[in-house]
Amino acid sequence: MSPAPLAPSELYFWRLDRSEHAATWFSGIGAELGGGRWNSKGVKAVYGSADPSTAILEVAVHKGFRALDCVPHVLTAARILDTSRVPRIVPSQIANPNWLIPGTPSLGQQKFGDELLERHPFILIPSTVSRHSWNIVMNPQLAQGLYEVVQQERFALDTRLNPPPH
C-alpha cells in the first residue's frame, strides 16, 4: 500500500458520474439509497478518489468499460479547502483486514464508516480496486463550504479499453 501524504497541502476529490447526475454529484443520494462499502442504507455519502485514475477504476469495476465508452459521463474535481479536516484511515485502524478486499461489505464495515462520517466531513481511506491508491468518502452535510469545484469535464474513455471482439 502506497502511503498517502501525512499532511498534504492540497487534496482533490475526484468523481465520475453519468452526465445526468453531474449537477448533483455532491448529494450523496445514490449511496443513501443503496448503502456502500463505508455507509449503511439511509446514510448519505459521496464516494470519490484522491486521483482521477482511481475514480475511473472505481466506476469501471461496477459498470464496466463498455458503459464508460458508450454512456456519457462527467469527471469532477473538487479541491478540499482544509486538508486538516480529512483524517487518513490506514489499514491498522480498520478492525477487519477483509474490509479492504473486494466483496460484499459487512454490517460492521458499514457501521465503522457511518461513525467516521458522522464525525468528519471527509475520510481518506485505502481503495480496494487499486491497493496503492486512496479513496475519499464525503459526508455531504458536514462538507458544505469545505470544498470548491475546480473542474467538471466531459469524460472520454480511451477506446482501447473497450475494443471490438477479435
C-alpha positions in Angstrom: 0.0 0.0 0.0 1.4 3.3 -1.0 1.3 5.8 1.8 -0.9 8.9 1.4 0.8 12.1 2.3 0.6 12.6 6.0 -0.2 16.3 5.7 -1.0 17.1 2.1 -1.0 20.8 1.3 -3.6 20.1 -1.5 -6.1 17.4 -1.7 -8.6 16.9 -4.6 -11.8 14.9 -4.6 -12.3 13.2 -8.0 -15.6 11.7 -9.0 -17.0 10.2 -12.2 -20.8 10.4 -12.8 -23.3 9.8 -15.6 -23.9 13.1 -17.2 -27.4 13.4 -15.9 -26.1 13.3 -12.3 -23.2 15.7 -12.8 -25.0 18.7 -11.4 -25.9 16.9 -8.2 -22.7 14.8 -7.7 -22.4 16.1 -4.2 -25.8 15.0 -2.9 -25.0 11.5 -1.6 -28.4 10.2 -2.6 -27.2 7.2 -4.5 -25.2 5.8 -1.6 -28.0 6.8 0.8 -30.5 4.7 -1.2 -28.3 1.6 -1.6 -25.6 1.8 1.0 -22.0 1.3 0.1 -18.7 0.0 1.3 -18.4 2.6 4.0 -22.0 3.7 4.7 -25.3 2.0 5.6 -28.6 2.5 3.7 -30.1 5.7 4.9 -26.7 7.4 5.4 -25.7 10.0 2.8 -22.2 9.6 1.5 -20.3 10.7 -1.7 -17.6 8.4 -2.9 -14.6 9.7 -4.8 -10.9 9.2 -5.1 -7.7 11.2 -4.4 -6.7 10.9 -8.1 -8.7 10.7 -11.4 -7.4 7.3 -12.4 -8.7 5.6 -9.3 -12.0 7.4 -9.7 -12.3 5.9 -13.2 -11.4 2.4 -12.0 -13.8 2.6 -9.1 -16.7 3.2 -11.5 -15.4 0.8 -14.1 -15.3 -2.1 -11.6 -19.1 -1.7 -11.1 -20.2 -0.6 -14.6 -17.5 -2.0 -16.9 -15.5 -0.1 -19.6 -18.3 -0.6 -22.1 -20.6 1.7 -20.1 -17.9 4.3 -19.8 -17.3 4.1 -23.5 -21.0 4.3 -24.6 -22.8 6.3 -21.9 -21.9 10.0 -21.4 -20.1 10.7 -18.1 -18.6 13.7 -16.4 -15.4 13.8 -14.4 -15.5 16.3 -11.5 -12.5 17.6 -9.5 -13.1 19.5 -6.2 -10.4 20.9 -4.1 -10.7 20.3 -0.4 -10.1 23.7 1.3 -8.9 22.5 4.7 -6.9 19.2 4.5 -6.7 19.1 8.3 -10.4 18.1 8.3 -9.6 14.9 6.4 -8.4 12.0 8.6 -6.3 9.4 7.0 -7.6 5.9 7.8 -4.7 3.3 7.5 -5.2 -0.4 7.4 -4.1 -0.9 11.0 -7.1 1.3 12.1 -9.6 -1.0 10.4 -10.9 -3.8 12.6 -11.2 -6.4 9.9 -8.5 -6.6 7.2 -11.1 -8.2 4.8 -12.9 -4.9 4.7 -10.1 -3.8 2.3 -10.7 -6.8 0.0 -13.2 -6.6 -2.9 -16.5 -8.2 -1.9 -19.8 -7.5 -0.2 -19.4 -5.1 2.7 -20.3 -6.3 6.2 -22.7 -4.6 8.6 -19.7 -3.9 10.8 -17.8 -2.3 7.9 -20.7 0.0 7.1 -21.2 1.0 10.7 -17.5 1.8 11.0 -17.9 4.1 8.0 -21.1 5.6 9.4 -19.3 6.5 12.6 -16.4 8.1 10.8 -18.8 10.1 8.5 -20.8 11.3 11.5 -17.7 13.0 12.9 -15.8 14.0 9.8 -16.7 15.8 6.5 -14.3 13.6 4.6 -12.3 10.5 5.2 -9.2 9.3 3.2 -9.3 5.5 3.1 -7.5 2.8 1.0 -9.1 1.8 -2.2 -10.0 -1.9 -2.7 -9.8 -1.6 -6.5 -6.3 -0.2 -6.6 -4.3 -1.2 -3.5 -1.8 1.6 -3.8 -4.5 4.3 -4.2 -6.8 6.2 -1.9 -10.5 7.0 -1.9 -12.2 9.9 -0.2 -15.7 9.5 1.2 -17.6 12.7 1.9 -20.4 13.5 4.3 -22.3 16.0 2.1 -23.9 17.8 5.1 -20.7 18.3 7.0 -18.6 19.1 3.9 -20.8 22.0 2.8 -18.5 25.0 2.2 -15.3 22.9 2.7 -14.6 22.3 -0.9 -14.7 24.1 -4.3 -15.4 22.5 -7.6 -12.4 23.3 -9.8 -13.3 21.3 -12.9 -16.1 19.4 -14.5 -15.4 18.0 -17.9 -17.0 15.5 -20.3 -15.2 12.2 -19.8 -13.7 10.4 -22.7 -12.6 6.8 -22.2 -9.5 5.6 -24.1 -11.2 3.4 -26.8 -8.6 0.7 -26.3 -10.3 -0.2 -23.1 -13.4 -1.3 -25.0 -12.1 -2.9 -28.1 -14.2 -4.8 -30.6 -14.1 -8.6 -30.4 -11.3 -10.3 -32.4 
